[in-house]
């Protein structure tokens, strides 16, 4: 009997010990980025014209028929009557979710809307009308930090913190857990956390308008050329109201900008500059690929030289900041002629042997490029108080967009300098 009683006590003790060490309740907090979805039906019913609005963020700019079209990234396009550049008038705003790029011709505007290409009739800029839409032609639009899923379009990522009661072994590592979205935590600290950046008159014309050097859409020879992360999409717009999509052309990963000149297209990429012959627009012919160090690189040309700005930055994956001048008289054999150090150059433009460079926080710079071997010795003007992003120079009108607004200047043909005309300020009602 004594032996049985002792066995019973040992059994109860074991239960108590097991109960104390089996599980422990802990509360753990974790942070992740939760996607915000827009349904595809909602996306395709969202375009509308609205009253004039203040501009909060700079994007692409486009000039056509005395009008400025200013893209507000991911939101839409501001319409500016620029017949008098000294007093531009805000006409209104076209709400276009997921819009980043644009091009226009003959009273029609071509825009991206996340994964779709949309054609708008803008013959009356105060009453734009959607006339055609091509669904799902930009499936890889996540270069802007967004992507499509079965639930719709991911339009944003919201930082979210949640707490959860966790049962763990008391003698185990209770601080080592896996949580939703595959994020891994240790001791309450995220050790594999994704950031938001890692996803980060009449307007008609017989010729296309003019885009900046940061453009991903351009028009050449009655065709619309559009680039995404790795491909060029081509559409025949000889009937501008009803484009006919052609085949896609694979170029390479990391393509960024596109610039037309006569029958050539100059495409800037992280690893170099691609030159295509588009005299047969639906069958582009790669003439050459000029390679450079890894960086972001918009490119413009005057037909004799290509001017490429290389810059560093998180998305550019490089550390080089410079201007390169490349001989492209034989486009099948481009040759580097000169290199000039810069601070952090972005967009640029070339006009009448003057090169206009948006050099980030170092400001806006104008050089005489008559002698391409002495550009650095021939600075015309340096505006160090302008943080510029891109510039268009058309008929001596300089349209410069930056973080705080769009400034306009007029060229002084004799002095080579520019004269201030007006500013459209951002973050304020116009």
C-alpha positions as CSV (number, residue, x, y, z in Angstrom):
1,X,0.0,0.0,0.0
2,X,2.8,2.4,0.9
3,X,4.4,1.7,-2.5
4,X,1.2,2.4,-4.4
5,X,0.8,5.7,-2.5
6,X,4.3,6.8,-3.3
7,X,3.7,5.9,-7.0
8,X,0.5,8.0,-7.0
9,X,2.4,11.0,-5.5
10,X,5.1,10.8,-8.1
11,X,2.5,10.6,-10.9
12,X,0.7,13.8,-9.5
13,X,4.1,15.6,-9.3
14,X,4.9,14.7,-12.8
15,X,1.5,16.1,-14.0
16,X,2.1,19.4,-12.0
17,X,5.6,19.7,-13.4
18,X,4.4,19.0,-17.0
19,X,1.6,21.5,-16.6
20,X,4.1,24.2,-15.6
21,X,6.6,23.6,-18.3
22,X,4.4,22.5,-21.2
23,X,3.2,25.9,-22.5
24,X,3.6,29.6,-21.7
25,X,1.3,32.4,-22.9
26,X,3.1,35.4,-24.3
27,X,1.9,38.5,-26.2
28,X,4.0,39.5,-29.2
29,X,3.6,42.5,-31.4
30,X,4.7,42.6,-35.0
31,X,4.6,45.1,-37.8
32,X,4.1,44.5,-41.5
33,X,3.0,46.3,-44.7
34,X,-0.6,45.5,-45.5
35,X,-1.7,45.9,-49.2
36,X,-4.6,48.2,-50.1
37,X,-6.6,46.9,-53.0
38,X,-8.6,48.6,-55.7
39,X,-10.9,46.3,-57.7
40,X,-10.4,46.2,-61.5
41,X,-14.0,47.2,-62.0
42,X,-13.5,50.3,-59.8
43,X,-10.2,51.1,-61.6
44,X,-12.0,51.0,-65.0
45,X,-14.8,53.3,-63.9
46,X,-12.6,56.0,-62.2
47,X,-11.5,58.4,-65.0
48,X,-13.2,61.7,-64.8
49,X,-12.6,65.4,-65.2
50,X,-12.5,67.5,-62.1
51,X,-12.1,71.1,-61.1
52,X,-8.6,72.6,-60.8
53,X,-6.6,71.3,-57.9
54,X,-3.4,72.1,-56.2
55,X,-0.4,70.0,-57.2
56,X,1.2,68.0,-54.4
57,X,3.9,66.0,-56.2
58,X,6.0,66.4,-59.3
59,X,5.8,63.8,-62.1
60,X,6.2,63.7,-65.9
61,X,5.4,66.8,-68.0
62,X,4.2,67.0,-71.5
63,X,3.8,70.0,-73.8
64,X,1.3,70.2,-76.7
65,X,-0.4,73.0,-78.5
66,X,0.2,75.7,-75.9
67,X,-0.9,73.4,-73.1
68,X,1.1,71.8,-70.3
69,X,0.0,68.4,-69.0
70,X,1.5,67.8,-65.6
71,X,1.3,64.2,-64.2
72,X,0.7,63.8,-60.5
73,X,2.1,60.3,-59.9
74,X,-0.5,57.6,-59.3
75,X,-3.4,60.2,-59.4
76,X,-3.8,61.8,-62.8
77,X,-3.0,64.8,-64.9
78,X,-3.3,68.6,-64.4
79,X,-4.3,70.5,-67.5
80,X,-2.6,73.9,-67.8
81,X,-3.4,76.5,-70.5
82,X,0.1,77.8,-71.3
83,X,-0.7,80.2,-74.2
84,X,0.7,82.9,-72.0
85,X,3.7,81.4,-70.2
86,X,3.9,84.4,-67.9
87,X,0.4,83.7,-66.7
88,X,-0.5,80.0,-67.0
89,X,-4.1,79.0,-66.2
90,X,-5.2,75.8,-64.5
91,X,-8.1,74.4,-66.4
92,X,-8.7,71.2,-64.4
93,X,-7.6,67.8,-63.4
94,X,-8.2,64.4,-65.0
95,X,-8.5,61.8,-62.3
96,X,-6.6,58.7,-63.5
97,X,-5.7,56.1,-60.8
98,X,-2.3,54.6,-61.4
99,X,-1.2,57.2,-64.0
100,X,2.6,57.8,-64.4
101,X,3.2,58.3,-68.1
102,X,1.5,60.1,-71.0
103,X,1.8,61.1,-74.7
104,X,-0.5,63.0,-77.0
105,X,-1.2,63.6,-80.7
106,X,-4.1,64.9,-82.8
107,X,-6.4,65.6,-79.9
108,X,-5.9,62.2,-78.3
109,X,-4.1,61.5,-75.0
110,X,-2.5,58.1,-74.2
111,X,-2.0,57.3,-70.6
112,X,-1.3,54.3,-68.4
113,X,-3.7,53.4,-65.6
114,X,-1.9,50.8,-63.5
115,X,-2.1,47.7,-65.8
116,X,-4.2,49.3,-68.6
117,X,-3.5,51.6,-71.5
118,X,-6.3,54.3,-71.9
119,X,-7.1,56.5,-74.9
120,X,-8.7,59.9,-74.1
121,X,-10.3,62.3,-76.6
122,X,-9.0,65.7,-75.4
123,X,-10.2,67.8,-78.4
124,X,-12.1,69.7,-75.6
125,X,-9.6,69.7,-72.7
126,X,-12.4,70.7,-70.3
127,X,-14.4,67.6,-71.3
128,X,-12.0,64.7,-71.9
129,X,-13.6,61.4,-72.8
130,X,-12.4,57.8,-72.6
131,X,-12.7,56.3,-76.1
132,X,-10.7,53.1,-75.8
133,X,-9.0,50.9,-73.2
134,X,-6.6,48.0,-73.5
135,X,-6.7,45.9,-70.4
136,X,-3.8,44.2,-68.7
137,X,-1.0,45.2,-71.1
138,X,1.3,46.4,-68.3
139,X,1.3,43.4,-65.9
140,X,4.8,44.3,-64.7
141,X,4.1,47.8,-63.5
142,X,5.7,47.2,-60.1
143,X,8.6,49.4,-60.9
144,X,6.5,52.0,-59.3
145,X,5.8,49.9,-56.2
146,X,2.4,48.5,-57.2
147,X,1.2,45.3,-58.7
148,X,-1.9,43.3,-59.7
149,X,-3.3,40.3,-58.0
150,X,-6.4,38.1,-58.0
151,X,-7.9,40.5,-55.5
152,X,-7.4,43.5,-57.8
153,X,-4.8,46.3,-57.9
154,X,-2.4,46.9,-55.0
155,X,-2.5,50.7,-54.8
156,X,-0.7,51.2,-51.5
157,X,1.0,49.6,-48.6
158,X,0.0,50.6,-45.1
159,X,2.2,49.9,-42.1
160,X,0.2,47.8,-39.7
161,X,1.0,46.7,-36.1
162,X,-0.8,43.8,-34.6
163,X,-0.5,41.9,-31.3
164,X,-1.1,38.2,-30.9
165,X,-1.1,35.8,-27.9
166,X,1.3,33.0,-28.5
167,X,1.5,29.6,-26.8
168,X,5.1,28.3,-26.6
169,X,7.2,25.8,-24.7
170,X,8.3,27.5,-21.5
171,X,11.8,26.1,-21.8
172,X,12.0,26.9,-25.5
173,X,12.8,30.1,-27.4
174,X,9.5,31.8,-26.9
175,X,10.7,34.9,-28.8
176,X,11.3,33.2,-32.1
177,X,8.2,33.0,-34.2
178,X,6.8,33.2,-37.7
179,X,3.9,35.6,-38.3
180,X,1.6,36.5,-41.2
181,X,3.1,37.6,-44.6
182,X,6.2,35.4,-43.9
183,X,8.0,38.0,-41.7
184,X,10.3,36.6,-39.2
185,X,10.7,38.0,-35.7
186,X,13.1,37.4,-32.8
187,X,12.6,39.0,-29.4
188,X,9.9,41.2,-30.8
189,X,12.2,42.7,-33.5
190,X,11.5,42.3,-37.2
191,X,14.6,40.7,-38.8
192,X,13.2,40.2,-42.3
193,X,10.8,43.1,-42.7
194,X,9.7,44.5,-46.1
195,X,9.6,48.2,-46.5
196,X,7.2,50.1,-48.6
197,X,9.9,51.1,-51.0
198,X,10.7,47.5,-51.8
199,X,7.3,47.1,-53.4
200,X,8.0,51.5,-53.3
201,X,-8.3,77.0,-78.0
202,X,-8.1,73.3,-79.1
203,X,-5.6,70.7,-78.0
204,X,-5.5,69.0,-81.3
205,X,-2.3,68.9,-83.3
206,X,-1.0,67.5,-86.6
207,X,2.1,66.4,-84.7
208,X,2.8,64.8,-81.3
209,X,3.7,66.9,-78.3
210,X,7.0,67.0,-76.5
211,X,7.8,64.9,-73.4
212,X,10.7,65.3,-71.0
213,X,13.8,63.1,-70.8
214,X,12.3,61.0,-68.0
215,X,9.4,59.8,-70.3
216,X,8.4,56.2,-70.7
217,X,5.9,57.0,-73.5
218,X,6.8,58.6,-76.8
219,X,5.3,59.0,-80.3
220,X,7.2,58.6,-83.5
221,X,6.1,57.9,-87.1
222,X,2.4,57.5,-86.2
223,X,3.3,54.9,-83.6
224,X,3.2,55.0,-79.8
225,X,6.1,53.4,-78.1
226,X,5.8,52.5,-74.4
227,X,8.4,50.9,-72.1
228,X,8.0,49.0,-68.9
229,X,10.6,47.2,-66.8
230,X,12.0,45.1,-69.6
231,X,9.8,45.4,-72.8
232,X,8.8,47.9,-75.4
233,X,5.1,47.9,-76.4
234,X,4.2,49.4,-79.8
235,X,0.8,50.6,-81.1
236,X,0.0,51.9,-84.5
237,X,-1.9,55.2,-84.0
238,X,-2.4,56.2,-87.6
239,X,-6.0,56.2,-86.5
240,X,-5.3,58.0,-83.2
241,X,-8.7,57.2,-81.7
242,X,-8.3,53.5,-82.1
243,X,-4.7,52.3,-81.8
244,X,-3.7,48.8,-83.0
245,X,-1.4,47.0,-80.7
246,X,1.6,45.4,-82.2
247,X,4.1,42.9,-80.8
248,X,6.2,43.5,-77.7
249,X,10.0,43.8,-78.0
250,X,12.1,42.4,-75.3
251,X,14.9,44.8,-74.4
252,X,16.4,43.9,-71.1
253,X,15.8,44.4,-67.4
254,X,16.0,47.9,-65.9
255,X,15.0,50.1,-68.9
256,X,13.9,53.5,-67.7
257,X,13.5,56.2,-70.4
258,X,12.8,56.6,-74.1
259,X,13.6,59.5,-76.4
260,X,12.8,59.8,-80.2
261,X,14.9,61.3,-82.9
262,X,13.9,61.0,-86.5
263,X,13.8,57.2,-87.2
264,X,15.7,56.3,-84.0
265,X,14.7,55.6,-80.5
266,X,17.2,56.1,-77.6
267,X,16.4,54.0,-74.6
268,X,18.1,54.6,-71.3
269,X,18.6,51.6,-68.9
270,X,20.4,50.9,-65.7
271,X,23.3,49.3,-67.6
272,X,23.5,51.3,-70.8
273,X,21.9,53.1,-73.7
274,X,20.0,51.1,-76.5
275,X,19.6,52.6,-79.9
276,X,16.8,51.2,-82.1
277,X,16.0,51.9,-85.8
278,X,12.2,52.3,-86.0
279,X,11.9,53.1,-89.7
280,X,9.8,50.0,-89.7
281,X,8.0,50.8,-86.5
282,X,6.4,47.4,-85.8
283,X,9.7,45.7,-86.3
284,X,12.3,47.7,-84.3
285,X,15.9,46.9,-85.2
286,X,18.5,47.1,-82.4
287,X,21.5,49.0,-83.8
288,X,23.7,49.1,-80.7
289,X,23.9,48.9,-77.0
290,X,26.3,51.3,-75.4
291,X,27.2,50.0,-71.9
292,X,28.1,52.0,-68.8
293,X,28.4,51.5,-65.1
294,X,25.2,50.6,-63.3
295,X,23.1,53.8,-62.7
296,X,20.0,55.6,-63.8
297,X,20.4,57.4,-67.1
298,X,18.0,59.5,-69.1
299,X,19.3,60.3,-72.6
300,X,18.6,63.1,-75.2
301,X,20.2,63.7,-78.5
302,X,20.6,66.3,-81.2
303,X,21.3,63.7,-83.9
304,X,25.1,64.1,-83.7
305,X,25.7,63.4,-80.0
306,X,23.8,61.6,-77.3
307,X,23.9,63.2,-73.9
308,X,23.5,60.8,-71.0
309,X,23.3,61.7,-67.3
310,X,24.3,59.0,-64.9
311,X,23.2,59.2,-61.3
312,X,23.4,57.3,-58.1
313,X,20.6,56.4,-55.7
314,X,18.7,53.5,-54.1
315,X,16.8,52.5,-57.2
316,X,19.8,53.2,-59.5
317,X,22.1,50.7,-57.9
318,X,25.2,52.7,-58.5
319,X,27.5,55.4,-57.2
320,X,28.3,57.4,-60.4
321,X,27.1,61.0,-61.0
322,X,28.2,62.4,-64.3
323,X,27.3,63.6,-67.8
324,X,28.5,61.5,-70.8
325,X,28.7,62.8,-74.3
326,X,28.6,60.0,-76.9
327,X,29.2,60.3,-80.7
328,X,26.2,58.7,-82.4
329,X,26.8,59.8,-86.0
330,X,27.1,56.1,-86.7
331,X,24.3,54.8,-84.4
332,X,25.5,51.3,-84.8
333,X,28.8,52.2,-83.2
334,X,28.4,54.8,-80.5
335,X,31.7,56.2,-79.0
336,X,32.2,57.9,-75.7
337,X,33.9,61.3,-76.3
338,X,33.7,63.1,-73.0
339,X,32.7,62.7,-69.3
340,X,31.9,65.4,-66.8
341,X,31.3,65.0,-63.1
342,X,27.9,66.1,-61.7
343,X,26.3,66.1,-58.3
344,X,23.1,63.9,-58.9
345,X,21.8,64.6,-62.4
346,X,18.3,63.8,-63.4
347,X,16.5,65.1,-66.5
348,X,18.1,67.1,-69.3
349,X,17.4,68.8,-72.6
350,X,19.5,70.1,-75.5
351,X,18.6,73.1,-77.7
352,X,20.7,75.3,-80.0
353,X,24.0,73.9,-78.6
354,X,22.9,74.6,-75.0
355,X,22.5,71.7,-72.6
356,X,20.1,72.1,-69.7
357,X,20.7,69.8,-66.8
358,X,18.6,69.2,-63.6
359,X,21.4,68.3,-61.1
360,X,19.3,67.4,-58.1
361,X,20.0,69.4,-55.0
362,X,22.9,71.1,-56.8
363,X,20.3,72.9,-58.8
364,X,19.7,73.7,-62.5
365,X,22.7,74.2,-64.8
366,X,23.0,75.5,-68.3
367,X,26.1,74.9,-70.4
368,X,27.3,75.9,-73.9
369,X,27.8,72.6,-75.6
370,X,29.3,74.0,-78.8
371,X,32.6,72.4,-77.9
372,X,31.8,69.0,-76.4
373,X,35.3,68.7,-75.1
374,X,35.0,71.8,-72.9
375,X,31.5,71.7,-71.6
376,X,32.6,72.0,-68.0
377,X,34.5,75.2,-68.9
378,X,31.5,76.8,-70.5
379,X,28.7,77.1,-67.9
380,X,26.2,79.8,-68.8
381,X,24.2,79.8,-65.6
382,X,23.8,77.9,-62.4
383,X,20.6,78.2,-60.3
384,X,21.6,76.5,-57.1
385,X,18.3,77.3,-55.4
386,X,16.3,75.1,-57.8
387,X,15.9,71.4,-57.1
388,X,15.0,70.2,-60.5
389,X,13.6,66.9,-61.8
390,X,13.1,67.3,-65.5
391,X,13.1,70.0,-68.2
392,X,11.6,70.6,-71.7
393,X,12.9,73.2,-74.0
394,X,10.7,74.0,-76.9
395,X,11.1,77.1,-79.2
396,X,13.2,78.8,-76.5
397,X,10.5,78.2,-73.9
398,X,12.1,76.4,-70.9
399,X,9.7,74.4,-68.7
400,X,11.4,73.1,-65.6
401,X,9.7,70.8,-63.1
402,X,11.0,70.2,-59.6
403,X,9.9,69.4,-56.0
404,X,8.3,72.7,-55.3
405,X,6.8,73.7,-58.7
406,X,7.0,74.2,-62.4
407,X,9.1,77.2,-63.4
408,X,9.1,78.7,-66.9
409,X,11.8,80.8,-68.6
410,X,12.5,82.2,-72.0
411,X,15.9,81.9,-73.7
412,X,17.9,85.0,-74.4
413,X,19.2,84.2,-77.8
414,X,22.2,86.6,-77.6
415,X,23.3,86.3,-74.0
416,X,22.7,82.5,-73.8
417,X,21.0,83.0,-70.4
418,X,17.3,82.6,-69.6
419,X,14.6,85.1,-68.3
420,X,12.2,84.1,-65.6
421,X,8.5,84.0,-66.7
422,X,6.4,82.3,-64.1
423,X,6.0,79.6,-61.4
424,X,3.2,77.1,-60.8
425,X,3.7,76.3,-57.1
426,X,3.0,72.9,-55.7
427,X,1.2,72.1,-52.5
428,X,-1.0,75.2,-52.9
429,X,-4.3,75.9,-54.7
430,X,-3.7,77.6,-58.0
